[in-house]
Amino acid sequence: MLHKLFGVGPDGMSAYLYKDGSEELRALVKESFGVATLTNTHNEWLTILVNEGLLGVIGYVGMMMTAIVRYIKAKKTNLIAAFGGFCLLAFTVNNIFSFQQSMNLATVFVIFGVSEAFMRRKCR
């Protein structure tokens, strides 16, 4: 239950699968992937679920979805923030089929910062 709530840690999927996972899970992985070592899942959301657990993925989804909705809703009064919302939406949709890289996640937080700065500006 602890691993389900808090995850197994960054890049801990292979250690969890091959050391702590059940025999059935190891057999399924070996049958499906042979001798290849699995270190990541096929998308960002599952990777976060494994690494940070249920609480981590809920927090991450909440952060992304509230920012996307907030910035896009401001499109009539703040076009740059709305563009930031669409960038975050594109990143989120892309990562259904991909997973985070250190370079693109830093860019996402720059988008958060720029969008938030324009949301808080007095003169729009």
FENDA-V924954 format. One record per residue. RES is the residue in one small letter. PSI is psi in degrees with one decimal (NA if undefined). NEAR is the number of other ideal C-beta (glycine too) atoms within 10 Angstrom. Layout:
RES & PSI & NEAR
RES & PSI & NEAR
//
This chain:
m & -35.1 & 5
l & -45.0 & 8
h & -30.1 & 15
k & -36.5 & 11
l & -44.2 & 11
f & -3.1 & 14
g & -175.6 & 22
v & 4.7 & 21
g & 163.6 & 14
p & 133.1 & 10
d & 31.0 & 12
g & 4.3 & 17
m & -46.0 & 21
s & -40.8 & 15
a & -40.7 & 13
y & -46.4 & 16
l & -46.5 & 20
y & -17.5 & 14
k & -46.1 & 10
d & -13.9 & 11
g & 161.3 & 18
s & 162.0 & 9
e & -39.1 & 7
e & -41.4 & 8
l & -44.0 & 13
r & -40.7 & 13
a & -40.9 & 11
l & -43.9 & 13
v & -44.3 & 17
k & -39.7 & 13
e & -39.8 & 8
s & -36.2 & 9
f & -0.7 & 10
g & -132.4 & 7
v & -2.5 & 5
a & 139.4 & 9
t & 122.4 & 10
l & 124.7 & 12
t & -13.7 & 12
n & 160.8 & 15
t & 178.3 & 15
h & -4.9 & 11
n & 164.9 & 16
e & -43.0 & 23
w & -42.7 & 17
l & -36.3 & 15
t & -44.7 & 22
i & -38.7 & 22
l & -43.6 & 18
v & -46.8 & 22
n & -45.7 & 20
e & -7.7 & 20
g & -176.4 & 19
l & -42.6 & 14
l & -38.3 & 12
g & -43.7 & 16
v & -34.4 & 19
i & -43.8 & 13
g & -42.1 & 13
y & -45.2 & 15
v & -42.8 & 13
g & -42.8 & 10
m & -47.3 & 12
m & -47.3 & 19
m & -41.3 & 13
t & -38.2 & 10
a & -45.9 & 22
i & -49.9 & 20
v & -44.3 & 13
r & -46.4 & 15
y & -40.3 & 26
i & -33.9 & 17
k & -23.7 & 13
a & 13.8 & 19
k & -28.1 & 14
k & -29.9 & 7
t & -17.9 & 10
n & 88.6 & 19
l & -36.2 & 12
i & -41.3 & 16
a & -38.1 & 24
a & -39.9 & 19
f & -39.0 & 17
g & -40.0 & 28
g & -41.5 & 22
f & -34.4 & 14
c & -43.9 & 19
l & -38.3 & 22
l & -43.5 & 17
a & -41.1 & 11
f & -43.2 & 19
t & -44.8 & 17
v & -42.3 & 10
n & -38.6 & 13
n & 4.5 & 20
i & -29.0 & 12
f & 0.2 & 9
s & -172.9 & 14
f & 164.7 & 17
q & 143.7 & 15
q & 153.7 & 11
s & -32.9 & 6
m & -44.3 & 7
n & -27.3 & 13
l & -36.0 & 12
a & -40.1 & 10
t & -38.0 & 12
v & -40.6 & 18
f & -26.8 & 9
v & -41.9 & 11
i & -42.3 & 19
f & -49.0 & 17
g & -46.0 & 11
v & -46.0 & 15
s & -43.4 & 25
e & -37.9 & 15
a & -42.3 & 12
f & -29.0 & 18
m & -32.5 & 19
r & -7.4 & 9
r & 143.0 & 11
k & -43.6 & 4
c & 121.6 & 3
r & NA & 11
//
